Amino acid sequence: MNGPAASGGLPRFMSRCRMLRSRRGSVAVEWALGALVFAALLLTGMELGRYYFMAQSLQNLVGEVIRAAVVNTALGDGAEDCTTPKSTYAPLTPMINTADLLICVQRTRVGGTVTINVRGTIPYAFLTPILNGTSRTLSETSQYSYPGS
């Protein structure tokens, strides 16, 4: 027999075409790509949750310091006090790194009104690779006024 069939050229060519049309392994590749996108969305969601948790923790800490300043009249009396609140009230929020925390209290008296101002700031850096390099400064300010002597 002479020709392509005798030399095995046609059947070999057809087997290559069959191999190129084969769908074996395509499910694994599609699943891997889908899992990568899902993992990226999951990590980003967790990171945003951590961000909002830290913002809420800072807000709660500022609220606790305001409450303490109302009771403790020596806290922030006159000049701005940035040391006492940090050492005393920062352990109430374990997720906040106290080394980077700045929380200040200032009490002023004008006429018969006492005003307490509390300011808290902390730097925040995202950890996920998608948001890597993005950093923000979380800040919270609160003011409370009441009649006093």
C-alpha positions as CSV (number, residue, x, y, z in Angstrom):
1,M,0.0,0.0,0.0
2,N,1.2,3.4,-1.0
3,G,0.1,6.8,0.2
4,P,-0.6,8.5,3.5
5,A,-2.5,5.6,5.0
6,A,0.4,3.3,4.4
7,S,2.9,5.6,6.1
8,G,0.6,6.3,9.1
9,G,0.3,10.0,8.3
10,L,-3.4,10.3,8.2
11,P,-4.2,8.4,11.4
12,R,-1.5,10.3,13.3
13,F,-2.9,13.6,12.1
14,M,-6.4,12.6,13.1
15,S,-5.3,11.6,16.6
16,R,-3.6,15.0,17.0
17,C,-6.9,16.7,16.0
18,R,-8.8,14.5,18.4
19,M,-6.3,15.4,21.2
20,L,-6.7,19.2,20.5
21,R,-10.5,18.8,20.6
22,S,-10.4,16.8,23.8
23,R,-12.0,18.6,26.8
24,R,-10.1,16.6,29.4
25,G,-8.7,18.9,32.0
26,S,-10.8,21.9,31.0
27,V,-12.9,21.6,34.1
28,A,-9.8,21.6,36.3
29,V,-8.5,24.8,34.6
30,E,-11.9,26.5,34.9
31,W,-12.3,25.5,38.5
32,A,-8.8,26.8,39.3
33,L,-9.5,30.2,37.7
34,G,-12.9,30.5,39.4
35,A,-11.3,29.5,42.8
36,L,-8.7,32.2,42.3
37,V,-11.3,34.9,41.8
38,F,-13.4,33.6,44.7
39,A,-10.3,33.6,47.0
40,A,-9.5,37.2,46.0
41,L,-13.0,38.3,46.7
42,L,-13.1,36.4,50.1
43,L,-9.8,38.0,51.2
44,T,-10.8,41.4,50.2
45,G,-14.1,41.0,52.1
46,M,-12.3,39.9,55.2
47,E,-9.9,42.8,54.9
48,L,-12.7,45.3,54.6
49,G,-14.4,43.7,57.6
50,R,-11.1,44.1,59.6
51,Y,-11.0,47.8,58.5
52,Y,-14.5,48.5,59.7
53,F,-13.9,46.5,62.9
54,M,-10.8,48.7,63.7
55,A,-12.8,51.9,62.9
56,Q,-15.6,50.7,65.3
57,S,-13.0,49.8,68.0
58,L,-11.5,53.3,67.8
59,Q,-14.9,54.8,68.0
60,N,-15.7,52.7,71.1
61,L,-12.4,53.6,72.7
62,V,-13.1,57.3,72.2
63,G,-16.5,56.8,73.7
64,E,-15.0,55.1,76.8
65,V,-12.5,57.9,77.2
66,I,-15.3,60.5,77.0
67,R,-17.2,58.6,79.7
68,A,-14.1,58.4,81.9
69,A,-13.4,62.1,81.5
70,V,-16.8,63.0,82.7
71,V,-16.3,61.1,85.9
72,N,-12.6,61.8,86.4
73,T,-12.3,65.6,86.4
74,A,-8.5,65.5,86.4
75,L,-8.4,63.8,83.0
76,G,-7.5,66.4,80.4
77,D,-8.0,69.4,82.6
78,G,-6.7,72.5,81.0
79,A,-4.0,71.4,78.5
80,E,-4.5,68.5,76.1
81,D,-3.6,65.2,77.8
82,C,-2.3,62.5,75.4
83,T,-0.6,60.1,77.8
84,T,-3.1,59.1,80.5
85,P,-5.9,57.9,78.1
86,K,-3.5,55.8,76.1
87,S,-2.0,53.9,79.0
88,T,-5.3,53.5,81.0
89,Y,-8.0,52.9,78.4
90,A,-6.2,51.4,75.3
91,P,-6.2,47.9,76.8
92,L,-10.0,47.9,76.5
93,T,-9.7,47.4,72.8
94,P,-7.2,44.5,72.2
95,M,-7.3,44.7,68.4
96,I,-5.7,48.2,68.4
97,N,-2.0,48.4,68.4
98,T,-1.3,50.8,71.3
99,A,2.2,51.7,70.0
100,D,0.7,53.6,67.1
101,L,-2.4,54.9,68.9
102,L,-2.8,58.6,69.7
103,I,-5.7,59.5,71.9
104,C,-6.0,63.0,73.5
105,V,-8.4,64.5,75.9
106,Q,-9.0,68.2,76.5
107,R,-11.4,69.7,79.0
108,T,-12.4,73.4,78.8
109,R,-14.6,75.5,81.0
110,V,-16.5,78.4,79.5
111,G,-18.9,80.2,81.8
112,G,-21.0,77.4,83.4
113,T,-20.4,74.8,80.7
114,V,-17.7,72.1,80.7
115,T,-16.7,70.8,77.2
116,I,-14.7,67.6,76.8
117,N,-13.0,67.0,73.4
118,V,-11.5,63.5,72.7
119,R,-9.5,62.8,69.6
120,G,-8.2,59.4,68.6
121,T,-6.1,58.4,65.5
122,I,-4.3,55.3,64.4
123,P,-2.7,54.3,61.1
124,Y,-4.2,51.4,59.3
125,A,-2.5,49.3,56.5
126,F,-4.3,46.8,54.4
127,L,-2.7,43.3,54.4
128,T,-4.2,41.6,51.4
129,P,-2.2,41.6,48.2
130,I,-5.0,43.2,46.2
131,L,-5.1,46.3,48.5
132,N,-1.4,46.1,49.5
133,G,0.3,49.4,49.9
134,T,-3.0,51.2,50.6
135,S,-2.9,52.8,54.0
136,R,-5.2,55.1,55.8
137,T,-5.3,57.0,59.1
138,L,-8.4,56.1,61.1
139,S,-9.5,59.1,63.2
140,E,-12.4,59.7,65.5
141,T,-13.3,62.9,67.3
142,S,-16.0,63.3,69.9
143,Q,-17.2,66.2,72.0
144,Y,-19.4,66.3,75.1
145,S,-20.7,69.4,76.9
146,Y,-22.5,69.6,80.2
147,P,-23.3,72.2,82.7
148,G,-20.7,72.3,85.5
149,S,-18.9,74.4,87.9
